[in-house]
Every structure is written in structure tokens, then in C-alpha cells.
Amino acid sequence: MSLESDPFDYQVTKSGLLLIRRGGRTVMELGGKKAAALIPRLGHDAEQDQQLLARVTGNYRHGNERRTRRT
């Protein structure tokens, strides 16, 4: 699944908690200093938002994964 076909969604609560959702389900709740640092960076560019949310949730391809060979 790619970020284009299944994008992340987020919501900032009154208490400063960042709720990150994907596919209609909450995948992570982020609070404290990490949320306070991330929230100002969101909302400017949709593609950048997707990359930031993917990195925060750990759902990001790092480039060091090996592809399996079919025999």
C-alpha cells in the first residue's frame, strides 16, 4: 500500500495530543515534546505531511530492505 492510495490522516486535540490515523483506524497517539515539535510542521504541504507522518509512525521505507527473489 502506498501513501497515495492509503494516506495518513491526523487530528490535533485541544490538549495538544496528535492522533494519527490510516485506513480509518488510529495507528498512533503522539503527545508531549514530540507532538509539539511535529504539529507546526504539518498542514503546509500534503505530500510533506504524508512523509512526516510515515516517519513518525515507523511506516517508512528506509531503503535498506531487501527484495526477496522468486526461485
C-alpha positions in Angstrom: 0.0 0.0 0.0 1.3 3.4 -0.9 0.8 6.7 0.8 -1.1 7.9 -2.3 -3.7 5.1 -2.2 -3.9 4.9 1.6 -2.9 8.2 3.0 -2.5 9.1 6.7 -4.9 11.5 8.4 -4.3 13.4 11.6 -6.2 15.4 14.2 -4.9 17.7 16.9 -6.9 17.7 20.1 -7.4 20.6 22.5 -5.0 19.1 24.9 -2.2 19.0 22.2 -2.4 15.3 21.5 -1.8 14.3 17.9 -3.9 11.4 16.6 -2.6 9.8 13.5 -4.9 7.6 11.5 -4.7 5.4 8.5 -7.4 3.4 6.9 -10.0 4.8 9.4 -8.0 3.4 12.4 -5.9 5.3 14.9 -2.4 4.0 14.4 -0.6 6.3 16.9 -1.3 8.9 19.5 1.6 11.3 20.0 1.9 13.8 22.8 4.4 15.8 24.7 7.5 17.3 23.1 7.3 15.1 20.0 3.8 16.3 19.2 4.7 19.9 20.0 7.6 19.7 17.5 5.6 18.0 14.8 2.3 19.9 14.8 3.8 23.2 13.5 5.4 21.3 10.6 2.0 19.9 9.4 -0.6 21.5 7.2 1.6 23.3 4.7 2.1 20.6 2.0 0.1 17.4 1.7 2.9 15.3 0.4 5.3 16.5 3.0 2.7 15.8 5.7 2.4 12.2 4.5 6.2 11.7 4.6 6.4 13.2 8.2 3.5 11.1 9.5 5.0 7.9 7.9 8.4 8.6 9.5 6.8 9.2 12.9 4.8 6.0 12.8 7.7 4.0 11.6 5.8 3.1 8.5 8.5 4.4 6.2 10.8 2.6 3.8 14.4 3.2 4.7 15.9 1.9 1.5 17.8 -0.9 3.2 15.1 -3.6 2.8 16.0 -6.4 0.6 13.6 -7.7 -2.0 13.1 -11.5 -2.0 13.9 -13.4 -5.1 11.5 -15.8 -6.6 13.0 -19.1 -7.5 
